[in-house]
Amino acid sequence: MAKKKIEVTMKSWGIYTQWDRNTKVLPKIKKFSDTIPCELDIEFGYILHIKGAKGKVIDFIIKHPDFPDKNGETAPDFVGSYFINSNDYSFFLGDTIWNPVNDKVGLWTLISYMDDKEIARKTFKVVI
């Protein structure tokens, strides 16, 4: 029997309402955009709609401009994984701007992978 093809569609990208990471409710798109104003607490990223991938894992990386961590060292890119628990699934990958805002200016690239294959990529330009 042939394997079912997994379908991935980027449904929206840009600026979103604030996201509560402790709920299953995804943020709502406020504005489609690749350019993000560097403002405190602005939420940006993308939503993927994924079909046929129940039981798979999404790995992701958020590559950001160089800014210092709490120890004054360059903060590492943010990486993580998320388990897909249904065959009709929506996934939000995003970030927000925090203080000090000025060191967050630059290119932010969000990448999602499944089975070591890139399934989505979007670069945002954070500007003052």
Secondary structure per residue as TSV (DSSP state, phi and psi in degrees):
chain	resnum	aa	ss	phi	psi
A	1	M	-	360.0	134.4
A	2	A	-	-71.0	144.8
A	3	K	-	-70.7	141.4
A	4	K	-	-69.5	136.1
A	5	K	-	-77.8	133.1
A	6	I	-	-83.3	132.1
A	7	E	E	-108.3	129.5
A	8	V	E	-126.9	126.4
A	9	T	E	-129.5	131.6
A	10	M	E	-82.1	109.3
A	11	K	E	-81.8	-35.7
A	12	S	E	-157.1	157.8
A	13	W	E	-155.6	149.5
A	14	G	E	131.5	-135.7
A	15	I	E	-98.2	133.8
A	16	Y	E	-123.4	165.9
A	17	T	-	-66.1	161.5
A	18	Q	-	-58.7	139.4
A	19	W	-	-105.0	129.5
A	20	D	-	-94.4	103.5
A	21	R	T	-65.1	-11.0
A	22	N	T	-92.3	3.2
A	23	T	S	-121.8	169.5
A	24	K	S	-88.8	-5.8
A	25	V	-	-77.5	122.4
A	26	L	-	-80.8	154.4
A	27	P	-	-67.6	162.1
A	28	K	-	-100.1	141.8
A	29	I	E	-68.0	131.5
A	30	K	E	-101.2	-37.8
A	31	K	E	-157.4	126.3
A	32	F	E	-71.5	125.3
A	33	S	-	-167.9	146.8
A	34	D	S	-97.7	-10.7
A	35	T	E	-108.6	125.7
A	36	I	E	-118.5	125.8
A	37	P	E	-68.5	138.0
A	38	C	-	-80.4	81.9
A	39	E	-	-124.3	141.6
A	40	L	T	-52.2	130.2
A	41	D	T	69.3	11.4
A	42	I	-	-70.8	135.0
A	43	E	E	-102.7	129.4
A	44	F	E	-143.0	158.0
A	45	G	E	156.7	-148.7
A	46	Y	E	-146.3	158.8
A	47	I	E	-116.1	127.9
A	48	L	E	-103.7	140.7
A	49	H	E	-106.9	122.7
A	50	I	E	-122.3	126.5
A	51	K	E	-117.7	139.1
A	52	G	S	78.7	25.5
A	53	A	-	-123.1	21.7
A	54	K	T	-55.3	132.6
A	55	G	T	90.2	-8.2
A	56	K	-	-84.5	169.4
A	57	V	E	-121.5	134.5
A	58	I	E	-96.6	125.6
A	59	D	E	-102.5	146.5
A	60	F	E	-145.9	159.2
A	61	I	E	-141.1	139.3
A	62	I	E	-115.6	109.1
A	63	K	E	-91.4	123.4
A	64	H	-	-123.5	167.4
A	65	P	-	-61.8	157.4
A	66	D	-	-68.1	120.9
A	67	F	-	-142.2	155.3
A	68	P	B	-76.6	146.4
A	69	D	-	-84.7	-171.6
A	70	K	T	-65.4	-17.1
A	71	N	T	-98.3	3.6
A	72	G	S	85.6	-0.1
A	73	E	S	-86.6	160.2
A	74	T	B	-64.5	125.9
A	75	A	-	-66.8	136.5
A	76	P	-	-72.7	158.4
A	77	D	-	-60.0	150.8
A	78	F	E	-87.2	128.2
A	79	V	E	-128.6	155.0
A	80	G	E	-171.9	-178.9
A	81	S	E	-141.0	152.9
A	82	Y	E	-143.8	133.9
A	83	F	E	-84.7	131.1
A	84	I	-	-89.9	119.0
A	85	N	-	-106.8	10.5
A	86	S	S	-152.2	164.3
A	87	N	S	-83.9	-5.8
A	88	D	E	-132.2	96.6
A	89	Y	E	-130.7	140.2
A	90	S	E	-115.9	137.7
A	91	F	E	-131.9	127.5
A	92	F	E	-103.8	128.4
A	93	L	E	-120.8	121.6
A	94	G	E	-164.3	-179.4
A	95	D	E	-148.2	177.7
A	96	T	E	-139.6	160.9
A	97	I	-	-94.4	134.3
A	98	W	-	-129.3	168.2
A	99	N	S	-71.6	145.6
A	100	P	S	-75.9	134.6
A	101	V	G	-70.8	-32.7
A	102	N	G	-60.1	-28.3
A	103	D	G	-85.2	3.9
A	104	K	G	-95.9	-2.2
A	105	V	-	-68.9	137.8
A	106	G	E	135.5	-163.2
A	107	L	E	-89.1	133.1
A	108	W	E	-120.1	122.0
A	109	T	E	-115.1	123.4
A	110	L	E	-106.8	125.9
A	111	I	E	-130.5	135.7
A	112	S	E	-118.8	143.2
A	113	Y	E	-130.2	152.1
A	114	M	E	-141.9	129.7
A	115	D	T	52.7	42.8
A	116	D	T	64.0	14.3
A	117	K	E	-112.2	136.6
A	118	E	E	-69.1	128.3
A	119	I	E	-112.4	-17.2
A	120	A	E	-160.7	146.8
A	121	R	E	-152.3	135.8
A	122	K	E	-148.4	132.2
A	123	T	E	-107.7	131.3
A	124	F	E	-114.2	140.7
A	125	K	E	-103.8	112.2
A	126	V	E	-91.1	122.0
A	127	V	E	-128.2	153.1
A	128	I	-	-87.1	360.0
